[in-house]
Amino acid sequence: MRDAPPRLIRLAVPLLLAATVAGAYPRDPGLAPQPDTRPSDSLYAPHRDADGRFFLPWASDPKTFWGALRWWLFDHNPYDKSAPPQVAVLPNDGSYLAGNAGSSTVTWVGHATFAVHDRDDVFLTDPHFSKRALLPRRKVPPGIPIEAIPADAFAVISHNHYDHLDAKTVEQLPPSVQWFVPLGLADWFRARGRHDVVELDWWQTAERGRWRVTCLPSQHWSRRIGQATNASLWCSWLIDSGEFRYFFAGDTGYFHGFREFGRRFADIDVAMLPIGAYEPRWFMRDQHMNPAEAYQAFLELKARFMLPMHWGTFDLTDEPVDHAPRALARVLETRGGDARVRTLAVGERWRLPDHTHAKR
């Protein structure tokens, strides 16, 4: 049991015991994924109630107050987190972002932040360059300096949690950066003087020059100080340059959306998928994928390459921040290996191999 005030424990015990006896918190002892074969209809269903709150049409709320309380006060963490995390970092000044990539390169900045350099364009995913995600302190510095981001870049935001939407980063990036955000977040950006913002619902698409940016469902939730629970939407993104097609999952549990995305959007070149912040499974399984589920999502997306993310930067859950790639390596070993999965070092610039299929 985690440290907690005795009075709080006395108040919480009866309710927590009742919930446990009722079977509200089943444990998932393994990492093996169960393929989600539900029909796709619910992915297209209404997902906002009469009070303006968003919800998952295919599942119950993936988090509960009592579940969080049980985790923090009563759940035993079986992992030893005393050793310093081992996260590879490569020096990178990001100066190449000001030029033309010639083709496409992807740099892992850390956590859920990638800098994609496609020809002479740059886009960021959930940019986070600050030292903290509200409370958790960054374990490794950003892979490139924020000053290297060009003024004509654009960015996608998956949801409003502090490790994915960072106010200081938004304010430090050039004011000319264009933002693509899910419903309910545009006013947050405008309040910070960032008016070039496009707000989209699931399945909606916006265009930016040669780019098509599509907002897609994910299995998560939203909340931050000043924004009520589920008052803004959460999403994944498909970013298509006409030559390369990128899928960015944001934060999500494993769900039947991946199979539908693989069916609707052929020839995804690279899938950026979260593999960390997944323990304990009884609480995290509906909102964060574990490495086996992330690999299953990759297979269902039918993408050419997978870039794991959401590990190594912020200590958010029970497992050590460097545990996820080791778990993923074991998953791949049981499947005979897969060279299409590329686990990058922080700051590593990876060149996406040219494809053989025709331009879309």
Contacts in CASP RR format, 6 or more apart in sequence:
PFRMAT RR
TARGET T0000
AUTHOR 0000-0000-0000
METHOD contacts of the structure
MODEL  1
MRDAPPRLIRLAVPLLLAATVAGAYPRDPGLAPQPDTRPSDSLYAPHRDA
DGRFFLPWASDPKTFWGALRWWLFDHNPYDKSAPPQVAVLPNDGSYLAGN
AGSSTVTWVGHATFAVHDRDDVFLTDPHFSKRALLPRRKVPPGIPIEAIP
ADAFAVISHNHYDHLDAKTVEQLPPSVQWFVPLGLADWFRARGRHDVVEL
DWWQTAERGRWRVTCLPSQHWSRRIGQATNASLWCSWLIDSGEFRYFFAG
DTGYFHGFREFGRRFADIDVAMLPIGAYEPRWFMRDQHMNPAEAYQAFLE
LKARFMLPMHWGTFDLTDEPVDHAPRALARVLETRGGDARVRTLAVGERW
RLPDHTHAKR
1 73 0 8 1.000
1 74 0 8 1.000
1 75 0 8 1.000
1 76 0 8 1.000
2 72 0 8 1.000
2 73 0 8 1.000
2 74 0 8 1.000
2 75 0 8 1.000
4 72 0 8 1.000
4 73 0 8 1.000
8 73 0 8 1.000
9 73 0 8 1.000
12 69 0 8 1.000
12 73 0 8 1.000
15 66 0 8 1.000
16 66 0 8 1.000
16 69 0 8 1.000
16 70 0 8 1.000
16 73 0 8 1.000
16 74 0 8 1.000
19 25 0 8 1.000
19 66 0 8 1.000
19 67 0 8 1.000
19 70 0 8 1.000
20 70 0 8 1.000
24 64 0 8 1.000
24 66 0 8 1.000
24 67 0 8 1.000
25 67 0 8 1.000
25 70 0 8 1.000
25 282 0 8 1.000
25 283 0 8 1.000
26 282 0 8 1.000
27 280 0 8 1.000
27 281 0 8 1.000
27 282 0 8 1.000
28 281 0 8 1.000
28 282 0 8 1.000
28 285 0 8 1.000
29 281 0 8 1.000
30 281 0 8 1.000
31 281 0 8 1.000
31 290 0 8 1.000
31 291 0 8 1.000
31 292 0 8 1.000
31 327 0 8 1.000
31 331 0 8 1.000
32 292 0 8 1.000
33 254 0 8 1.000
33 290 0 8 1.000
33 292 0 8 1.000
33 293 0 8 1.000
33 295 0 8 1.000
33 296 0 8 1.000
35 296 0 8 1.000
35 300 0 8 1.000
36 254 0 8 1.000
36 255 0 8 1.000
36 256 0 8 1.000
36 257 0 8 1.000
36 258 0 8 1.000
36 259 0 8 1.000
37 256 0 8 1.000
37 259 0 8 1.000
38 58 0 8 1.000
38 256 0 8 1.000
39 256 0 8 1.000
40 256 0 8 1.000
40 257 0 8 1.000
40 259 0 8 1.000
40 260 0 8 1.000
40 263 0 8 1.000
42 57 0 8 1.000
42 58 0 8 1.000
42 256 0 8 1.000
43 57 0 8 1.000
43 58 0 8 1.000
43 202 0 8 1.000
43 217 0 8 1.000
43 256 0 8 1.000
43 257 0 8 1.000
43 260 0 8 1.000
44 203 0 8 1.000
45 57 0 8 1.000
45 58 0 8 1.000
46 57 0 8 1.000
47 54 0 8 1.000
47 55 0 8 1.000
47 56 0 8 1.000
47 57 0 8 1.000
47 202 0 8 1.000
47 217 0 8 1.000
47 233 0 8 1.000
48 54 0 8 1.000
48 55 0 8 1.000
48 183 0 8 1.000
49 55 0 8 1.000
52 231 0 8 1.000
53 228 0 8 1.000
53 229 0 8 1.000
53 230 0 8 1.000
53 231 0 8 1.000
54 183 0 8 1.000
54 222 0 8 1.000
54 230 0 8 1.000
54 231 0 8 1.000
54 232 0 8 1.000
54 233 0 8 1.000
54 234 0 8 1.000
55 61 0 8 1.000
55 230 0 8 1.000
56 62 0 8 1.000
56 219 0 8 1.000
58 255 0 8 1.000
58 256 0 8 1.000
59 219 0 8 1.000
59 255 0 8 1.000
59 286 0 8 1.000
60 286 0 8 1.000
61 221 0 8 1.000
62 219 0 8 1.000
62 220 0 8 1.000
62 221 0 8 1.000
62 253 0 8 1.000
62 286 0 8 1.000
62 287 0 8 1.000
63 221 0 8 1.000
63 283 0 8 1.000
63 286 0 8 1.000
63 287 0 8 1.000
67 283 0 8 1.000
68 283 0 8 1.000
70 283 0 8 1.000
71 280 0 8 1.000
71 283 0 8 1.000
75 280 0 8 1.000
75 283 0 8 1.000
75 318 0 8 1.000
77 279 0 8 1.000
77 280 0 8 1.000
77 318 0 8 1.000
78 318 0 8 1.000
79 279 0 8 1.000
79 318 0 8 1.000
79 319 0 8 1.000
79 320 0 8 1.000
79 323 0 8 1.000
80 320 0 8 1.000
81 315 0 8 1.000
81 320 0 8 1.000
83 320 0 8 1.000
85 139 0 8 1.000
85 312 0 8 1.000
85 320 0 8 1.000
85 321 0 8 1.000
85 322 0 8 1.000
86 322 0 8 1.000
87 139 0 8 1.000
87 140 0 8 1.000
87 312 0 8 1.000
87 313 0 8 1.000
87 321 0 8 1.000
87 322 0 8 1.000
87 345 0 8 1.000
87 346 0 8 1.000
88 345 0 8 1.000
88 346 0 8 1.000
88 348 0 8 1.000
89 140 0 8 1.000
89 141 0 8 1.000
89 143 0 8 1.000
89 345 0 8 1.000
89 346 0 8 1.000
89 347 0 8 1.000
90 143 0 8 1.000
90 345 0 8 1.000
90 346 0 8 1.000
90 347 0 8 1.000
90 348 0 8 1.000
91 347 0 8 1.000
92 107 0 8 1.000
92 143 0 8 1.000
92 144 0 8 1.000
92 347 0 8 1.000
92 348 0 8 1.000
92 349 0 8 1.000
93 144 0 8 1.000
93 145 0 8 1.000
93 148 0 8 1.000
94 107 0 8 1.000
94 115 0 8 1.000
94 144 0 8 1.000
94 145 0 8 1.000
94 148 0 8 1.000
95 148 0 8 1.000
96 105 0 8 1.000
96 117 0 8 1.000
96 349 0 8 1.000
97 115 0 8 1.000
97 117 0 8 1.000
97 122 0 8 1.000
97 144 0 8 1.000
97 148 0 8 1.000
97 149 0 8 1.000
97 150 0 8 1.000
97 153 0 8 1.000
98 148 0 8 1.000
98 150 0 8 1.000
99 120 0 8 1.000
100 119 0 8 1.000
100 120 0 8 1.000
101 117 0 8 1.000
101 118 0 8 1.000
101 119 0 8 1.000
101 120 0 8 1.000
102 119 0 8 1.000
103 118 0 8 1.000
103 119 0 8 1.000
103 351 0 8 1.000
103 352 0 8 1.000
103 354 0 8 1.000
104 116 0 8 1.000
104 117 0 8 1.000
104 118 0 8 1.000
104 119 0 8 1.000
104 241 0 8 1.000
104 243 0 8 1.000
104 244 0 8 1.000
104 269 0 8 1.000
104 351 0 8 1.000
104 352 0 8 1.000
105 116 0 8 1.000
105 117 0 8 1.000
105 349 0 8 1.000
105 350 0 8 1.000
105 351 0 8 1.000
105 352 0 8 1.000
106 114 0 8 1.000
106 115 0 8 1.000
106 116 0 8 1.000
106 117 0 8 1.000
106 270 0 8 1.000
106 272 0 8 1.000
106 307 0 8 1.000
106 344 0 8 1.000
106 349 0 8 1.000
106 350 0 8 1.000
106 352 0 8 1.000
107 114 0 8 1.000
107 115 0 8 1.000
107 116 0 8 1.000
107 117 0 8 1.000
107 143 0 8 1.000
107 144 0 8 1.000
107 344 0 8 1.000
107 347 0 8 1.000
107 348 0 8 1.000
107 349 0 8 1.000
107 350 0 8 1.000
108 114 0 8 1.000
108 143 0 8 1.000
108 307 0 8 1.000
108 309 0 8 1.000
108 344 0 8 1.000
108 345 0 8 1.000
108 346 0 8 1.000
108 347 0 8 1.000
108 348 0 8 1.000
108 350 0 8 1.000
109 115 0 8 1.000
109 124 0 8 1.000
109 127 0 8 1.000
109 128 0 8 1.000
109 129 0 8 1.000
109 142 0 8 1.000
109 143 0 8 1.000
109 144 0 8 1.000
109 346 0 8 1.000
109 347 0 8 1.000
110 128 0 8 1.000
110 140 0 8 1.000
110 142 0 8 1.000
110 143 0 8 1.000
110 309 0 8 1.000
110 312 0 8 1.000
110 313 0 8 1.000
110 346 0 8 1.000
110 347 0 8 1.000
111 126 0 8 1.000
111 128 0 8 1.000
111 133 0 8 1.000
111 163 0 8 1.000
111 309 0 8 1.000
111 310 0 8 1.000
111 311 0 8 1.000
111 312 0 8 1.000
111 313 0 8 1.000
111 314 0 8 1.000
112 125 0 8 1.000
112 126 0 8 1.000
112 128 0 8 1.000
112 158 0 8 1.000
112 163 0 8 1.000
112 164 0 8 1.000
112 250 0 8 1.000
112 251 0 8 1.000
112 272 0 8 1.000
112 274 0 8 1.000
112 309 0 8 1.000
112 310 0 8 1.000
113 124 0 8 1.000
113 125 0 8 1.000
113 126 0 8 1.000
113 127 0 8 1.000
113 128 0 8 1.000
113 129 0 8 1.000
113 142 0 8 1.000
114 124 0 8 1.000
114 125 0 8 1.000
114 248 0 8 1.000
114 272 0 8 1.000
114 307 0 8 1.000
114 309 0 8 1.000
115 122 0 8 1.000
115 123 0 8 1.000
115 124 0 8 1.000
115 144 0 8 1.000
115 149 0 8 1.000
116 122 0 8 1.000
116 123 0 8 1.000
116 124 0 8 1.000
116 125 0 8 1.000
116 239 0 8 1.000
116 246 0 8 1.000
118 241 0 8 1.000
118 243 0 8 1.000
118 244 0 8 1.000
119 241 0 8 1.000
119 243 0 8 1.000
121 152 0 8 1.000
121 153 0 8 1.000
121 154 0 8 1.000
121 210 0 8 1.000
121 211 0 8 1.000
121 241 0 8 1.000
122 149 0 8 1.000
122 150 0 8 1.000
122 152 0 8 1.000
122 153 0 8 1.000
122 154 0 8 1.000
123 153 0 8 1.000
123 154 0 8 1.000
123 155 0 8 1.000
123 156 0 8 1.000
123 211 0 8 1.000
123 239 0 8 1.000
124 149 0 8 1.000
124 153 0 8 1.000
124 154 0 8 1.000
124 155 0 8 1.000
124 156 0 8 1.000
125 155 0 8 1.000
125 156 0 8 1.000
125 158 0 8 1.000
125 237 0 8 1.000
125 248 0 8 1.000
125 250 0 8 1.000
125 272 0 8 1.000
126 156 0 8 1.000
126 157 0 8 1.000
126 158 0 8 1.000
126 164 0 8 1.000
126 165 0 8 1.000
126 248 0 8 1.000
126 250 0 8 1.000
127 149 0 8 1.000
127 155 0 8 1.000
127 166 0 8 1.000
127 169 0 8 1.000
127 170 0 8 1.000
127 173 0 8 1.000
128 142 0 8 1.000
128 163 0 8 1.000
128 164 0 8 1.000
128 166 0 8 1.000
128 169 0 8 1.000
129 142 0 8 1.000
129 145 0 8 1.000
129 146 0 8 1.000
129 166 0 8 1.000
129 168 0 8 1.000
129 169 0 8 1.000
129 172 0 8 1.000
130 138 0 8 1.000
130 166 0 8 1.000
130 168 0 8 1.000
130 169 0 8 1.000
131 137 0 8 1.000
131 138 0 8 1.000
132 138 0 8 1.000
133 162 0 8 1.000
133 163 0 8 1.000
133 166 0 8 1.000
133 314 0 8 1.000
133 316 0 8 1.000
134 162 0 8 1.000
136 163 0 8 1.000
136 314 0 8 1.000
136 315 0 8 1.000
136 316 0 8 1.000
137 314 0 8 1.000
138 313 0 8 1.000
138 314 0 8 1.000
139 312 0 8 1.000
139 313 0 8 1.000
139 314 0 8 1.000
139 315 0 8 1.000
139 321 0 8 1.000
140 312 0 8 1.000
140 313 0 8 1.000
140 346 0 8 1.000
141 346 0 8 1.000
142 346 0 8 1.000
143 346 0 8 1.000
143 347 0 8 1.000
144 347 0 8 1.000
146 169 0 8 1.000
146 172 0 8 1.000
146 173 0 8 1.000
149 173 0 8 1.000
149 174 0 8 1.000
149 177 0 8 1.000
150 174 0 8 1.000
151 174 0 8 1.000
151 176 0 8 1.000
151 177 0 8 1.000
152 176 0 8 1.000
153 173 0 8 1.000
153 174 0 8 1.000
153 177 0 8 1.000
153 178 0 8 1.000
154 177 0 8 1.000
154 178 0 8 1.000
154 179 0 8 1.000
154 180 0 8 1.000
154 208 0 8 1.000
154 211 0 8 1.000
155 173 0 8 1.000
155 177 0 8 1.000
155 178 0 8 1.000
155 179 0 8 1.000
155 180 0 8 1.000
156 179 0 8 1.000
156 180 0 8 1.000
156 181 0 8 1.000
156 213 0 8 1.000
156 237 0 8 1.000
156 239 0 8 1.000
156 248 0 8 1.000
157 164 0 8 1.000
157 165 0 8 1.000
157 179 0 8 1.000
157 180 0 8 1.000
157 181 0 8 1.000
157 182 0 8 1.000
157 185 0 8 1.000
158 164 0 8 1.000
158 182 0 8 1.000
158 218 0 8 1.000
158 220 0 8 1.000
158 234 0 8 1.000
158 235 0 8 1.000
158 236 0 8 1.000
158 237 0 8 1.000
158 248 0 8 1.000
158 249 0 8 1.000
158 250 0 8 1.000
158 251 0 8 1.000
159 165 0 8 1.000
159 182 0 8 1.000
159 218 0 8 1.000
159 220 0 8 1.000
159 221 0 8 1.000
159 222 0 8 1.000
159 232 0 8 1.000
159 233 0 8 1.000
159 234 0 8 1.000
159 235 0 8 1.000
159 250 0 8 1.000
159 251 0 8 1.000
160 185 0 8 1.000
160 188 0 8 1.000
160 222 0 8 1.000
160 223 0 8 1.000
160 224 0 8 1.000
160 227 0 8 1.000
160 232 0 8 1.000
160 234 0 8 1.000
161 222 0 8 1.000
161 223 0 8 1.000
161 224 0 8 1.000
161 251 0 8 1.000
162 224 0 8 1.000
163 313 0 8 1.000
163 314 0 8 1.000
163 316 0 8 1.000
164 250 0 8 1.000
164 251 0 8 1.000
165 185 0 8 1.000
165 188 0 8 1.000
165 224 0 8 1.000
167 192 0 8 1.000
170 179 0 8 1.000
170 189 0 8 1.000
170 192 0 8 1.000
170 194 0 8 1.000
171 192 0 8 1.000
175 193 0 8 1.000
175 194 0 8 1.000
176 196 0 8 1.000
177 194 0 8 1.000
177 196 0 8 1.000
178 196 0 8 1.000
178 197 0 8 1.000
178 198 0 8 1.000
178 208 0 8 1.000
179 189 0 8 1.000
179 194 0 8 1.000
179 196 0 8 1.000
179 197 0 8 1.000
179 198 0 8 1.000
180 197 0 8 1.000
180 198 0 8 1.000
180 200 0 8 1.000
180 206 0 8 1.000
180 213 0 8 1.000
180 215 0 8 1.000
180 237 0 8 1.000
181 189 0 8 1.000
181 197 0 8 1.000
181 198 0 8 1.000
181 199 0 8 1.000
181 200 0 8 1.000
182 199 0 8 1.000
182 200 0 8 1.000
182 201 0 8 1.000
182 202 0 8 1.000
182 215 0 8 1.000
182 232 0 8 1.000
182 233 0 8 1.000
182 234 0 8 1.000
182 235 0 8 1.000
183 199 0 8 1.000
183 200 0 8 1.000
183 201 0 8 1.000
183 232 0 8 1.000
183 233 0 8 1.000
184 199 0 8 1.000
184 231 0 8 1.000
184 232 0 8 1.000
184 233 0 8 1.000
185 197 0 8 1.000
185 199 0 8 1.000
185 232 0 8 1.000
185 233 0 8 1.000
186 197 0 8 1.000
186 198 0 8 1.000
186 199 0 8 1.000
188 227 0 8 1.000
188 232 0 8 1.000
189 195 0 8 1.000
189 197 0 8 1.000
190 197 0 8 1.000
198 206 0 8 1.000
198 213 0 8 1.000
200 206 0 8 1.000
200 213 0 8 1.000
200 214 0 8 1.000
200 215 0 8 1.000
200 235 0 8 1.000
201 215 0 8 1.000
201 233 0 8 1.000
202 215 0 8 1.000
202 216 0 8 1.000
202 217 0 8 1.000
202 233 0 8 1.000
202 235 0 8 1.000
203 214 0 8 1.000
203 215 0 8 1.000
203 216 0 8 1.000
203 217 0 8 1.000
204 214 0 8 1.000
204 215 0 8 1.000
205 212 0 8 1.000
205 213 0 8 1.000
205 214 0 8 1.000
205 215 0 8 1.000
206 212 0 8 1.000
206 213 0 8 1.000
207 213 0 8 1.000
210 241 0 8 1.000
210 242 0 8 1.000
211 239 0 8 1.000
211 240 0 8 1.000
211 241 0 8 1.000
211 242 0 8 1.000
212 238 0 8 1.000
212 239 0 8 1.000
212 240 0 8 1.000
212 242 0 8 1.000
213 237 0 8 1.000
213 238 0 8 1.000
213 239 0 8 1.000
213 240 0 8 1.000
214 237 0 8 1.000
214 238 0 8 1.000
214 239 0 8 1.000
214 240 0 8 1.000
215 235 0 8 1.000
215 236 0 8 1.000
215 237 0 8 1.000
216 235 0 8 1.000
216 236 0 8 1.000
216 237 0 8 1.000
216 238 0 8 1.000
216 257 0 8 1.000
216 261 0 8 1.000
217 235 0 8 1.000
217 236 0 8 1.000
217 257 0 8 1.000
218 234 0 8 1.000
218 235 0 8 1.000
218 236 0 8 1.000
218 249 0 8 1.000
218 250 0 8 1.000
218 251 0 8 1.000
218 252 0 8 1.000
218 253 0 8 1.000
218 255 0 8 1.000
219 252 0 8 1.000
219 253 0 8 1.000
219 254 0 8 1.000
219 255 0 8 1.000
219 286 0 8 1.000
219 287 0 8 1.000
220 234 0 8 1.000
220 250 0 8 1.000
220 251 0 8 1.000
220 252 0 8 1.000
220 253 0 8 1.000
220 287 0 8 1.000
221 229 0 8 1.000
221 230 0 8 1.000
221 234 0 8 1.000
221 287 0 8 1.000
222 229 0 8 1.000
222 230 0 8 1.000
222 231 0 8 1.000
222 232 0 8 1.000
222 233 0 8 1.000
222 234 0 8 1.000
223 229 0 8 1.000
223 230 0 8 1.000
223 231 0 8 1.000
234 251 0 8 1.000
235 250 0 8 1.000
236 247 0 8 1.000
236 248 0 8 1.000
236 249 0 8 1.000
236 250 0 8 1.000
236 252 0 8 1.000
236 261 0 8 1.000
237 246 0 8 1.000
237 247 0 8 1.000
237 248 0 8 1.000
237 250 0 8 1.000
238 245 0 8 1.000
238 246 0 8 1.000
238 247 0 8 1.000
238 248 0 8 1.000
238 261 0 8 1.000
238 265 0 8 1.000
238 268 0 8 1.000
239 245 0 8 1.000
239 246 0 8 1.000
239 247 0 8 1.000
239 248 0 8 1.000
240 246 0 8 1.000
240 360 0 8 1.000
242 359 0 8 1.000
242 360 0 8 1.000
243 359 0 8 1.000
244 269 0 8 1.000
244 270 0 8 1.000
244 352 0 8 1.000
244 355 0 8 1.000
245 265 0 8 1.000
245 267 0 8 1.000
245 268 0 8 1.000
245 269 0 8 1.000
245 360 0 8 1.000
246 268 0 8 1.000
246 269 0 8 1.000
246 270 0 8 1.000
246 272 0 8 1.000
247 261 0 8 1.000
247 265 0 8 1.000
247 268 0 8 1.000
247 270 0 8 1.000
247 271 0 8 1.000
247 272 0 8 1.000
247 301 0 8 1.000
247 303 0 8 1.000
248 272 0 8 1.000
249 271 0 8 1.000
249 272 0 8 1.000
249 273 0 8 1.000
249 274 0 8 1.000
249 297 0 8 1.000
250 272 0 8 1.000
250 274 0 8 1.000
250 310 0 8 1.000
251 274 0 8 1.000
251 287 0 8 1.000
251 288 0 8 1.000
251 310 0 8 1.000
252 274 0 8 1.000
252 287 0 8 1.000
252 288 0 8 1.000
252 289 0 8 1.000
253 285 0 8 1.000
253 286 0 8 1.000
253 287 0 8 1.000
253 288 0 8 1.000
253 289 0 8 1.000
253 293 0 8 1.000
254 285 0 8 1.000
254 289 0 8 1.000
254 293 0 8 1.000
254 294 0 8 1.000
254 296 0 8 1.000
254 297 0 8 1.000
258 296 0 8 1.000
258 297 0 8 1.000
258 300 0 8 1.000
258 301 0 8 1.000
259 300 0 8 1.000
261 268 0 8 1.000
261 300 0 8 1.000
261 301 0 8 1.000
262 268 0 8 1.000
262 300 0 8 1.000
262 301 0 8 1.000
262 302 0 8 1.000
266 302 0 8 1.000
267 304 0 8 1.000
267 355 0 8 1.000
267 357 0 8 1.000
267 360 0 8 1.000
268 301 0 8 1.000
268 302 0 8 1.000
268 303 0 8 1.000
268 304 0 8 1.000
269 303 0 8 1.000
269 304 0 8 1.000
269 305 0 8 1.000
269 352 0 8 1.000
269 355 0 8 1.000
270 303 0 8 1.000
270 304 0 8 1.000
270 305 0 8 1.000
270 306 0 8 1.000
270 307 0 8 1.000
270 352 0 8 1.000
271 297 0 8 1.000
271 298 0 8 1.000
271 301 0 8 1.000
271 303 0 8 1.000
271 305 0 8 1.000
271 306 0 8 1.000
271 307 0 8 1.000
272 307 0 8 1.000
272 309 0 8 1.000
273 289 0 8 1.000
273 294 0 8 1.000
273 297 0 8 1.000
273 298 0 8 1.000
273 306 0 8 1.000
273 307 0 8 1.000
273 308 0 8 1.000
273 309 0 8 1.000
274 288 0 8 1.000
274 289 0 8 1.000
274 294 0 8 1.000
274 308 0 8 1.000
274 309 0 8 1.000
274 310 0 8 1.000
274 311 0 8 1.000
275 289 0 8 1.000
275 290 0 8 1.000
275 291 0 8 1.000
275 294 0 8 1.000
275 308 0 8 1.000
275 309 0 8 1.000
275 310 0 8 1.000
275 311 0 8 1.000
275 324 0 8 1.000
275 325 0 8 1.000
275 327 0 8 1.000
275 328 0 8 1.000
276 288 0 8 1.000
276 289 0 8 1.000
276 290 0 8 1.000
276 291 0 8 1.000
276 310 0 8 1.000
276 311 0 8 1.000
276 317 0 8 1.000
276 319 0 8 1.000
276 323 0 8 1.000
276 324 0 8 1.000
277 284 0 8 1.000
277 288 0 8 1.000
277 310 0 8 1.000
277 311 0 8 1.000
277 314 0 8 1.000
277 316 0 8 1.000
277 317 0 8 1.000
277 319 0 8 1.000
278 284 0 8 1.000
278 285 0 8 1.000
278 288 0 8 1.000
278 289 0 8 1.000
278 290 0 8 1.000
278 291 0 8 1.000
278 317 0 8 1.000
278 319 0 8 1.000
278 324 0 8 1.000
279 290 0 8 1.000
279 317 0 8 1.000
279 318 0 8 1.000
279 319 0 8 1.000
280 317 0 8 1.000
280 318 0 8 1.000
281 290 0 8 1.000
284 317 0 8 1.000
288 310 0 8 1.000
288 317 0 8 1.000
289 297 0 8 1.000
290 324 0 8 1.000
290 327 0 8 1.000
291 308 0 8 1.000
291 324 0 8 1.000
291 325 0 8 1.000
291 327 0 8 1.000
291 328 0 8 1.000
291 331 0 8 1.000
292 327 0 8 1.000
292 331 0 8 1.000
294 306 0 8 1.000
294 308 0 8 1.000
294 328 0 8 1.000
295 306 0 8 1.000
295 328 0 8 1.000
295 331 0 8 1.000
295 332 0 8 1.000
295 335 0 8 1.000
295 338 0 8 1.000
295 341 0 8 1.000
298 306 0 8 1.000
298 340 0 8 1.000
298 341 0 8 1.000
303 340 0 8 1.000
304 340 0 8 1.000
304 353 0 8 1.000
304 355 0 8 1.000
305 340 0 8 1.000
305 341 0 8 1.000
305 342 0 8 1.000
305 352 0 8 1.000
306 340 0 8 1.000
306 341 0 8 1.000
306 342 0 8 1.000
307 342 0 8 1.000
307 343 0 8 1.000
307 344 0 8 1.000
307 350 0 8 1.000
308 324 0 8 1.000
308 325 0 8 1.000
308 328 0 8 1.000
308 341 0 8 1.000
308 343 0 8 1.000
308 344 0 8 1.000
310 324 0 8 1.000
311 321 0 8 1.000
311 322 0 8 1.000
311 323 0 8 1.000
311 324 0 8 1.000
311 325 0 8 1.000
312 321 0 8 1.000
312 322 0 8 1.000
312 324 0 8 1.000
312 346 0 8 1.000
313 321 0 8 1.000
313 346 0 8 1.000
314 321 0 8 1.000
315 321 0 8 1.000
319 327 0 8 1.000
325 343 0 8 1.000
328 341 0 8 1.000
328 343 0 8 1.000
332 338 0 8 1.000
332 341 0 8 1.000
342 350 0 8 1.000
344 350 0 8 1.000
END
